[in-house]
Amino acid sequence: MSIEVSLLQSALKGAGLTKEAETDDFWRKPLGKNAMAPGVRRQYFTDRANAPINKTVIFYETMSGSRMGDNPYGIFEYLRNSAEFGEFLHVWSIDSRATIPEQYVDAPDVVFARRHSHSYTYFLATAGYVVCNATLPVYFARRSEQKYLNTWHGIPYKALGRNTPKAKFGSPAGNATFTKATHILTPCKFTTEKITSAYSMKGVSNAVFAEIGYPRVDRTILPDAGLKTRLRNTLKLQTRESSGEYRPTVLYAPTWRSENDKDVVDSDQLLEDLKALAGLEIQLMYRGHHRMDRLIKDSSIGDQIGDIIIPPHDISSNDLLTVVDVLITDFSSIFFDFLPTGRPIVHYLYDLDEYERTRGTNLSASDLPGAVALTRPELVDAVSSVSEDLKRSVGEQDFSDSPLQGERYRAAQLLYCPFEDGHSSKRAAEFLIDDKTDGYRTAAASDNRPTAAFWGGPLPAGPKSETFLKALLKSAASQHEQTVLIVERNAPIDKESLKKIKRFGDDISTFSYEPEPLVLLPKEDEEQRVFASQFYLDFDTATSLLQSNETLQQIYSREYRRRLDDARFDRVFLASDLSNDELALASIAGDGNAATADKWAPPTSNSFAPKQKLSDRALPKGSKRRQVAADAYRKLRAQVKRFRS
């Protein structure tokens, strides 16, 4: 029996598959249409409760299972080709429309789990390692033994989460997925700071950030031998050597737009722009964002414009960039992936004012490396100019350390991609598997200030909520603690209060969530029903009931994990009239201690002293040692409280 087969068989031991039909359904049959389906959620929590963690399994998801790709794919490839970390079973999430690449169809160490099938919930619940480049399903509740690496999928040129113009509190899915991460990799300090802010991580997340570059960019910086030749042959691209008159290869790769939360494409604008570019002495390629392709197929662009190359979608964008001489894009972070090459970039921002008003950006036009074009004539002139510069260069010149577009371009390389050397996948694997941080630039989402969580729940309008919000703002103004607002996404906070909250920026982490029904396992229903239906419970009574009932502890610890992972707060302040469910969760947040918001007072001086605690030196925040010690301490504390009660 091969090592790979034994890994798969070992991984499936906890799945309880006894019949061939069960095995077939396990891999293929969806348990529901989406993550909110009761059957999906119930099966996930059943798997989580009954099956052990398997440290030889790595679960990957890219863009909700749409494909194998991006940063998770770079890590996957490195681990498969490196013996130093041992053997793993690699499990890839795929949605119903995704295709499995031919080279992995019969690979013995790679399996594919259809999203929201039993195989999907099982491996998500039991994999020792989880790697994702976006957001995981809302029901994911990381187990303490699991490591979860979030890689995100680009440097945030666009505004994200709470920092978008129309955002109320931010993205519940984004907040949750980053809070649950133990490891987060980014390419630079800029990305670390923007993600931390956008997803309200200050005072909440215990993740360790490692600024080590993007694994997907390895494919662009150090392509496999022969890749460029194969791509040029496939795409029928001419080179200096194959053509008497060299024509630079130009890729137009625009991002998507939306109106009223619906994706839109201005097809007339797109076609006219491409027609203007097709008239130049260049080899023109076009690739739309995958969200655009749903509205206007890339193939239809090729049908309407003769002299244009449409690369097949099985060629990854990072591979494609290896044969690109000039990149044209708009608000897409693809330009950051191209930046290490030093080759010319043209930013075509024909709708700059409208885009900044509706979506928002983290960079102004003056910050951008390369050329900026605001109109079609400016676009044509910019592409013509850099194409002529390339024609005058010698052979296939390496511009990586001496960009053709000068000093501002070089400064952008040092700012946004200082670690892109073709070996980011190796560093990512070491970071995840071995917890290696020595020699890497690391960061944490939180500073050493104490944390004050204001547990708002639904926060209905009224005088009591006004008192709660006033205390929240006083906490943020004190500067002596990190203030966190935990609130339902649709809480009816008035516009004036929202403006005040926004003015404090990251001094108030607005952690919003979607209210969802508890998932109860067999024999838990009655205990939970009795607890939840009791009238007029105060916080202390709810806490006492929770601490004296093991079933309730399991229910609410599981739900707390789903919502806030292992976040804990130094002080917790409660809104009025919280449900018993919310009181139980708030009790966990403050280790059994909380007060009503009207009792807020500035923290004492010794609670925000700048000296680092001995425990922080011995057990650094975000470290495995600290996590183990914290879990052991909480268990011991709970046992002592049960004994005393």
C-alpha angles and dihedrals in degrees: 000000000000123000090243094053091049089051091055093045090048091048092053097050093098095047095081095224111165105154134052091237091054090051092050092050090045092065103032115021116091116225091209143341097267147352092286094060109117092224092056094048094044093050092049093053091044090054090045092053099043110032125069126237113263114209092195092065125085118190117204131191128178120187096339092312097305094135148332105270152085122063097335089057091053090053091045093053093048094050093047091052097042123077096192095086097046130235123324137182105231114210118192124198113225131179124221093269098046121106124219112234110246095238091063100043093097099019105137095213097046126071133173124224117199110231113265094005120123090260089055096050091042097053093039087054097044109030113115090216130036121191121187136165098200132008130329124218115289091243093062109117109180114227115228091246093054124094114211120195119192114194099175116211108257148351105285103253087149119061112259139203116333091005097066113107096247098039118126101189102339135255117329090200092050093045091051098045094051094043089056094050118104093187128033123182123200134172097231149358091266091062093044092054096044094049093045090054099039094053099039095242099152110110091003112061124071093188124130116231119212117192099207107133131263119294091213091060090061086077090058098042099042108019121187115271110275095013095118092049092049092048094047090050092048093047094038092235120171122227132200089260096048097044132053091216115041117224115190118235110242123191122199108200112169125181128232131273132205140200122197090351092306125113114245137182126199094216094180091055091047096049094046091049092051092047090053091050093045089064092065127091092259140103101249123207127181131200121170125203112270089247090056092050090067089063103034117018118226088229091059089056088057091050092056099041117049106196099053135102119224109196115216113254092238086074105085118230091240091054090046092054090063090073097038119107098182127023122205116191141143123210095342122123088222087097090067089058089051094044096084090061092065090220120138123286127195117195109207106199104168092152099037098137094046093046094050090048096050104029107013130217136228092216131055122219089256090059094058122106116228127017126335122209123187098178137039093252090051089050092053092046093049094049091045091051098050091042090057090048090053093049089056093051121097116260119302092339122196108235097171095111097026109039117207090229096057143230100341089055090050091049089053090052091055092046102044106024109024093142101043101120100133094265103085092111090061092050091047091053091050091047094051104036101033100024087234115175101148109120093012126106105246135182141180129221094230134056124214095273118116116256128238115195118198105203104207104161110178091345099200117210116269145090094295091056090047089057090049092051093047090055090048091055092046089054092051092048093053092070088203095099139032107249120214125190113203108193144148112266094241098043106145099239111165121248095248092054090046090054091052091049091049092051090064090058113187092356084085114046104205103208106186125181140183112250108238135176116262116257108230125197124214114300093014098092099082096045091050094044092053092048096045095046097055113113127232099003113172123212097262093050092047090049092049092050091048095049093048096049119068094194092055090048090055093048097049097036087055092048092046089053090051092052107031107006109206098339114139129179134214092221131018124198120193134218116225125268097018116172120252088253091056092046090054092051092045088052090059091047092059099032090249097318128106142134136202114271093249087066093063115129131164113280116257118263096252091057092065101035110146093230113110114243119245088238090057091054094046094038109028115208112266093020124129090237092057092048093052092046092047092050091049092048093050092049091049092047092050091050092051092050092049089050092051093048 
